[in-house]
Amino acid sequence: MIGHRLVVIADAHLSADSTANAEAFLAFLDTVPSLGDSLLLAGDIYDFWFTYRRLVPRHCIRVTSRIVELARRMPVLMVGGNHDRWGDTFWGPETGVTFHPRQLRFNIGSRSVHAIHGDGVHKEKKLATLLNGLLDMRAVIATFGIIPPGLGFRIAKSLGHNPDHAAAHPELIDMAAARQAAWAEHEMQLDASVGVLVMGHTHRAALREIAPQRWYVNPGAWLDGQRYAVVGESGVELAEFR
């Protein structure tokens, strides 16, 4: 058990050109200890993150340092998303943040929590499926690690989150959110030990009580409305930071 009240946030997509977003995120991190006693970062906190052997990304360095500082005061857990999965050699041993590139299982109070970002678990666009598979290949990761970081970040920027496309095609997001919810319900039916299944990725907030006292929750995107969720002894709630 890591605590009794878990704050959950996902899909902030922090990047070098998101000053206002980063400032709001810093303010939120300052309030986390008043909202709960542990924090889960459920993927795509950064629009891109890659841990090089001898350096870490400079962009959003204040957010990074605040996360590390917060991990000294309370449990901080992180699962990688399709934009920031390549951080295990930094987040784990260097910072005190409990990190896994894919999934984490832990207890909040008496509840078993399973946290994943959500990419790749249900049918997505063929291009996204192909790209995610390519970026998971060891050879690709190793090659990216040896190219100049400046070039690497330019490549990553070209593949970053495109809010204009999402805004222009809400029907695609609706379909993805429906597929994700159906997948989550099926998984929870298969594994009765999971009390709360946390997912991100679709940017759509969702909260479903799959069975009595068992929930699927997507906090929604911090990027879109500064959304988050809280998992506690009494249940799960969605919230917005204002």
N, C-alpha and C positions, 0 to 999 in steps of 0.2 A: 504494500500500500504506500502510495506517495503523498497522500493527502485526503482531504474530505470535500474539497470544492475546487474543481478544475476549470480554469478559463481557457477557452479554445478560440484560436484565430487562424485564418487561412487566406491565401490568395491576396496578399498585399501588393505583390509585384513591384517591390521597391527597386528603383533604378536611379541612375545618375541624374536623370532629368525629372525626378518626382519630388522636388523639395517640399511642397505643401503636404504631399502624402507622407513623406518621411517625418515631418514635424508633427503631424497628427499622430503618427504611430509612436513617436517618442512620448508624447503626452499620454497615450494609452498605456504604454509600458510603465509609466510612473504611477498609474492608478491600479495596475494589476494586483498588487498586494492587498488593496482594499476590496477587491472583487472576489478573490479566492486565495488559496494557499498553494497553488501549483499552476503551471502554464503549459499548454500544448500548442506548438506551432505546427499546423497541419499541412505544410507544403506550399510552395510558391510564395514564400514570404519575400524572396528576392525575385526580380524578373530574370536574373541570371546570377548564379554563384558557381564558382569552380575553385577548389582548393589546390593551389600549386604547391610544389614541394617546399619552396622557400618564401612564399608570399601569399597574402590573402587579398581579396578584392578591396580596393580603396573606396569604391562607391558605398554610400550609406554607412560609413565607418562609425558614425555616432550610434546608429541603430545596433550595429554589431556589438559595439562596446557596451551598450546598455543591456543587451540580452545576456552578455557574459557576466556583467555585474549583477543582474537579477538572479542568475543561476547560483550566485554565492549566498543569496538570501532565501531562496525557495527552489523546489524542483522545477526545472525547465526541460521539457521534452520536445523533440523535433523529428518529424518524418519528412523525407524529401519529396518534393513535387517534381513534375516534369521540367521545371525551370531551374530547380536548385537542389538536385539530387546528389551532386558530386562534392560533398562536403565532409565526408566521414573522417578524414585524417585531421581535420581542424576541429569540428564541433565536439567530437567525443573526448579525446585525451587532453586537448589544449584548453578547453573552456568550462568543463563541468556540465555541459548540456548533454543530456542523453539523446543520442541521435541514431536513427536507422534510415537508410535510403529508401526503404519500402514501407515498413510497418512496425508498429509497437503494440505490445500488450502489457497492461498494467492494471492495478486496482485503484479506484477512488472510493474511499470508504469500503463499503461491502460490494461495490459494483465492479465488474470486470469490463474494462474498456479495450476495444480494438480500434486502433487508429491507422488509417491509410489515406493517401492523398486522393486516389481514385482514378488516375489516368491508367488506361490500358486494361481495366477490369470489365468494361462493357464495350460494345461495338461503337467505334468512333469513325471519323473520316479516314479514308484510306491513307491520305497523306500524313495525318497525325499518327496513325498506327505505324506507318513505315518509318517516320522520323523518330518516334519514341524508341522503336526497336533498334534503329541505327545508333542512337545516342547511348544506348545501354551496352553496346558492344565494347569489350575490353580493349580491343585494338584501337577503336575510335577514341576512347577516353585517354589511352596512353598517348596517342598521337596529338590530341588536343593539348595535353600537358606539356609538350615540348615545343609547341609553336609560340611565338612571342605573345605575351598577354594582351598587348594592344590590339593585335590582329584578332586574337581569340574573342575579345569583347566586341569587336566590330561585327564578327560573324554572328555572335550571340544576339546582338541588337537586331540584326536582320530577321532573326527567328523569334523575337520576343512577342509578348502578348499584344494583340491588336484590338484595343477597345472599340475602335470605329467599326470593325467587322462584326464584333459581337452586338453592338447597338443596331446595326443595320439588319441583322438576322436573328431576332429574338426567338423565332420559331425553332432554329437549330439548337439554341440553348435550352428551350423548353423540352425538346426531344431528348437531349442529353441528360437533363435533370430527371426526366421520367425513367429513362433506362437505368440511371444510377440508383434511383429509389427502388426500382424493381429488383435490381441486383442485390442491393443491401437487404431487402426483405427476404430474398431467397437464401442469402448467406446466413442470416440470423435464424432462419428456420432450420438450417442444417446444423448450426452450432448453438445449442441452447445455453452454453456457458457464457456467451457474450451478453453483457447487460446493456452496453452502449457501443454502437458502431459509429465512429466519427469518420467523415469523408469531406473532402473539399472539391476542387477542380472545376465543377460546373459553374461556380459563381452564383448559384441559386440557393438561397436559404431554404432549409427543409427540416421539419421535425415531425417524426411519426412514431407513435407508440405501437411497435410491431406486435407486442404481447404485453400483458400487465407488467409494468415496471421494467420494460425493455424497449430501448429507443434507437432509432436511426436519426442522426443529426448531421446536417451540413450547416456550418455557421453562416454560410454566404461569404461573399468576397469582402474583405476589408476595403479593397479598392473601390467597391461600389456601395457606398453608404456606411462605411466604417462599422461593419457588422462583426459580431462575435457571439459565442455561446458560453453557457456555464453549465457544468455537470456537477450536481450535488447529491446529497443523501435523499432529498425530497423529489428529485427528478432532474429534468433538463429544460433549459430555457434559452430562447433567442433574445438578443439585445442589440442595440446600436449605441455607439459611443458618441456622445454629444458634449 
